[in-house]
Amino acid sequence: MYSFQKISTFLDGEIIQAPQPEAIITHLLLDSRKLAFTSQALFFALKGAVHNGHNYLQAVYQQGVRNLVVSEIDDTVVQQMPLANILCVKDTHQSLQALAAQHRAQFRYPVLAITGSNGKTIVKEWLAHLLLDKFCVVKSPKSFNSQVGVPLSLWEMQPWHTLGVFEAGISQKGEMKNLQKMIQPTLGIFTNLGTAHDEGFENREEKLLEKLALFKECKTVFYKKGNPLLDQYLANSPSKHQWVGWQVVPNISQTTNAQVSYQAKGLHSTTLQIAYQGLHTFEVPFALNDHASLENITHALLAACCLGCTAEVLQQKLNALQAVAMRLSLKTGINQCTLIDDSYNNDLAGLQVALDFLQSQGQHSRKVVILSEILEAGIAQATLYRQLATLLSEKKIHTLVGIGKAFVAHKDFFRLPTTHFFESTEAYLADNQWKTLRDSDILVKGARKFAFEKIIKKLEQHSHGTVLEINLEALVHNLNFYRSLLKPSTQLMVMVKAYAYGSGLAQVAHLLQHHQVNYLAVAYADEGVALRQQGVRLPIMVMNPGENSWEKIFAYQLEPEVYSFRVLAQYLDAYQEAATDKHTTYKIHLKLDTGMHRLGFEEQEIPQLMDLIEKSMPYHVQIASVFSHLAGADDVAHEAFSRQQIKTFRRIAEKLEDVAGYSIVKHILNSSGIVRFPGAQLDMVRLGIGLYGIEANQLHQAQLMPISTLKTHISQVKHIKKGETVGYGRWGVAQQDTRIATIAIGYADGFSRQLSRGRGKVWINGSAAPVIGNVCMDMTMIELGEIDAKEGDEVIIFSPEHSIALLAEQLGTIPYEILTSIGERVKRVFYT
Ligand SMILES: *Cc1c(COP(=O)(O)O)cnc(C)c1O
């Protein structure tokens, strides 16, 4: 614990004022939307590409924050915050890192750092699980591994911990040096070197060297042999520390260190042998049929062995390990609830992240938290539960369900509108109280041993087994990619029409609202109404205002696109009736046709339009924007045509602005246009497919992250004889004795009937299986042949590894159609 005074001695800066120099600081805050423990927190005003923390100083002050680090501040602002301690430094970002490094340097226990392109988070989580009883581990919450995530992670270090495990991730040159200085790791794991973030570096070699900077002072570093770049580098550079390179061999030859061999035992278990400081044999409770799982588990086990865990203890821990990276996911709950499933572990830092996520979900105003007791060694329980109570009150939680004996013992600490306490998960589920939950956002978070997946099972709304998983982190990554192409002053409108390109309207819109895009656009008024009803406050443009939708447009403050005189006349009629509030400006958007020939005023109509604007536009109606759409932005063949469209648009838009007499926002670029015509961003751009992970030009696909996985399962497996037929019309004929599987997806789910008769294929346990016969409405039969699969197994239709683009190509269509055809009954699950 530090006082404000003490912290200011660590950081090179000037104290602007310090009415309470002895104020105790226990928490660091960086985001005005994610405040917690405000009375003992220090807020760093960071300057980013999109946000500037200095703009929120008064806001955080009003919410109770009394300690601030800034790099600039006006006297008038200081005067409004008489109770705040304010330190002014040269660079708030650097100061944050310096503070984290100072804090870290106080501790002498081992610190293990993990870097690499993939698998950092899962290796960290698995390792922490394996070490549970031997060490008191402090680790990065979620995947906090960036220039600001790492300082927050290190800040969690306390004297009672005995080991730190932290992730380090970089996207640009020079960043790892900072991370090394902060983390000061003594042990390392290098997971692998992939293609992620390649664009931030000259070449793969530079990226490798940059990553290795993390391990400068490490005694031992684990890595997998077989990457030519890394192997060559290590061969040529004698190093003072020990690099333990492991490799997979068919049979372990006892003498060599760090050899690994494995053998599948059915689909749900693998025997893994590791030779490292002795020969150890483990039973891993899942299949290691993909390289990633094998690498991840081997890295975790090697590090655990190195830290002195016995094979026996590790085996016990392995038995309870889960195959997938447990991640926070968003699901549809019973009784119109939204369910946030984070049922894997529970510590205070992780809980804070999960509560922020809960708050960013504005679907319902009532927030419910179902929590297991927190297994955090080191702190007195009373202190821990008092902190927890403060946190839940600050986050305005309405209902708390606390599960576990420690919760029951400290129940008097919690002063929320509703609280329930139970000794065990079973007692909670037996009580029936859970059935009364409705119209709420519910966070379910518990330590592994409380088996909260049982609660999830009850609270989740069940539908048939086909699921579209959406990676919200990937969406944000893509958003930031497009933002990085924009000039600072360019506004961003995001297209969420067609159910956000099939991925889920409300959830995507809330994410965009949280990340402060400027506008949303939908195709129909009903989509806009749905967004308003679910708490979305951003301005919303409606592109196809139907004849019967005007009442809704006014009632829900939607902004119509006006593309013809007919629509304009309808709007003005409706305005006479509905626009009763004389203090409101009613906004419309004018669409011009510059060559797409879909909707929009044509050039010869412009004089008449100008006349109308000048003479008969009501005073309270504002033309919020004027725009047009490119017909061939994604194809270099149409470049000249696109440029002509842009030119025409500019000319007409400026004329309209002139007659209107005020400045009007102008926009013409869609996703592919943003990439191709940086000079035509004008005042705003309209991002669509790119957000959803598809770069229509095919120029920067590698810089986007695929956002979705469509998967189902096997309902039944059958053996059929040569010559027998499969499905309607008997189109599928077995060419030999074979096995087929019926899977729970059909054309009503968006698995097109065009994929019939071998044209489409799906992935099962890593192998491709073709469709046999015709696709049915709800089901499809596939030929398994020799593929090892059984009823209930997962079937992948598309995923980051099996791209939508490929499926689109097989079907002779474009990714847009694949995304937007996924049936409404397919359950969407969001995760981060
Ligand atoms: C759908 C749409 C967009 C977005 O297009 P993408 O190719 O998905 O980026 C932009 N503008 C208008 C008018 C649209 O209808």
The ligand as an ORCA input file, in Angstrom:
! r2SCAN-3c Opt
* xyz 0 1
  C     -24.432     -2.075    -46.317
  C     -24.015     -0.719    -46.656
  C     -22.718     -0.281    -46.333
  C     -21.649     -1.177    -45.787
  O     -21.051     -1.900    -46.829
  P     -19.873     -2.932    -46.586
  O     -19.464     -3.371    -47.921
  O     -20.451     -4.042    -45.787
  O     -18.834     -2.202    -45.845
  C     -22.425      1.052    -46.531
  N     -23.344      1.891    -47.067
  C     -24.584      1.497    -47.411
  C     -25.527      2.482    -47.990
  C     -24.961      0.167    -47.230
  O     -26.181     -0.228    -47.592
*
